[in-house]
């Protein structure tokens, strides 16, 4: 996994702030692989709660992470209790690293 301890701490704190203490966080894509270089930060957040406005939460998480981590490419995917199944969720959970 190619994130610093500080970056992981920031991501966890941000996720908990917007999605609660029981949120599951997964880093997937090239940053989850030690042998790759570069790449954006692909993050999958999953909660058993119902999120009233998922788009709003995604935007808030993204903005908070950019402010804390700097202006870099970050992809945010959120799955709540009402989100229908999608291949991206399966791929992220299967291939990623849980933080």
ZIDA-V803358 format. One record per residue. N is the residue number from 1. RES is the residue in one letter. PHI is phi in radians with two decimals (* if undefined). PSI is psi in whole degrees, 0 to 359 (* if undefined). OMEGA is omega in degrees with one decimal (NA if undefined). Layout:
n: <N:N>
res: <RES:RES>
phi: <PHI:PHI>
psi: <PSI:PSI>
omega: <OMEGA:OMEGA>
This chain:
n: <1:2:3:4:5:6:7:8:9:10:11:12:13:14:15:16:17:18:19:20:21:22:23:24:25:26:27:28:29:30:31:32:33:34:35:36:37:38:39:40:41:42:43:44:45:46:47:48:49:50:51:52:53:54:55:56:57:58:59:60:61:62:63:64:65:66:67:68:69:70:71:72:73:74:75:76:77:78:79:80:81:82:83:84:85:86:87:88:89:90:91:92:93:94:95:96:97:98:99>
res: <X:X:X:X:X:X:X:X:X:X:X:X:X:X:X:X:X:X:X:X:X:X:X:X:X:X:X:X:X:X:X:X:X:X:X:X:X:X:X:X:X:X:X:X:X:X:X:X:X:X:X:X:X:X:X:X:X:X:X:X:X:X:X:X:X:X:X:X:X:X:X:X:X:X:X:X:X:X:X:X:X:X:X:X:X:X:X:X:X:X:X:X:X:X:X:X:X:X:X>
phi: <*:-1.92:-2.33:-1.38:-1.03:-1.16:-1.10:-1.09:-1.04:-1.12:-1.09:-1.07:-1.09:-1.11:-1.06:-1.15:-1.10:-1.72:-2.18:1.61:-1.22:-1.67:-1.13:-1.79:-2.16:-2.30:-1.62:-2.29:1.46:-1.11:-1.20:-1.43:-1.93:-1.17:-1.57:-1.70:-2.20:1.10:1.67:-1.46:-1.72:-1.73:-2.15:-2.02:-1.96:-2.26:-2.39:-1.48:-1.30:-1.67:-1.72:-1.02:-2.40:-1.06:-1.06:-1.11:-1.15:-1.04:-1.11:-1.17:-1.09:-1.00:-1.08:-1.10:-1.20:-1.10:-1.10:-1.46:-1.75:1.75:-1.31:-2.50:-1.30:-2.28:-1.87:-2.09:-2.13:-2.15:-2.12:-1.96:-1.09:-1.77:-1.35:-1.17:-1.02:-2.62:-1.02:-1.02:-1.15:-1.12:-1.11:-1.05:-1.17:-1.33:-1.82:-1.57:-2.06:-1.35:-1.66>
psi: <133:64:148:164:322:319:318:317:316:316:314:314:318:315:316:324:322:336:2:171:340:11:141:135:131:129:125:178:197:329:343:353:125:333:2:167:153:206:156:174:109:119:134:121:131:135:149:353:165:126:120:318:91:320:318:317:319:315:319:317:313:311:316:320:320:318:321:325:347:167:97:166:119:128:130:125:129:132:123:187:335:2:126:155:147:149:323:323:317:314:314:312:324:322:348:183:123:135:*>
omega: <-176.3:170.0:175.7:176.2:179.6:177.6:177.9:178.7:179.7:-180.0:178.9:-179.5:178.6:179.6:-179.8:-179.9:-175.9:-174.5:176.6:-174.7:-176.5:179.2:173.9:-174.4:-178.8:171.8:179.1:-177.7:-172.9:-179.7:178.3:-176.9:-178.1:-174.2:178.2:177.2:175.8:176.8:177.5:177.7:179.9:-175.7:177.2:178.7:-180.0:178.4:175.6:177.3:169.9:178.6:-175.1:-178.1:-176.7:180.0:178.7:-179.9:177.5:179.2:-179.9:177.5:179.8:-178.5:-179.9:179.4:177.6:177.9:-176.4:-174.7:-177.0:-176.5:179.2:-179.3:177.9:174.7:-177.5:176.2:-179.3:175.0:176.1:-176.0:-177.6:-177.6:178.2:179.3:176.3:-177.4:-178.7:179.7:179.4:-178.9:-179.3:-178.4:-177.1:-172.4:-173.7:178.7:179.6:-178.2:NA>
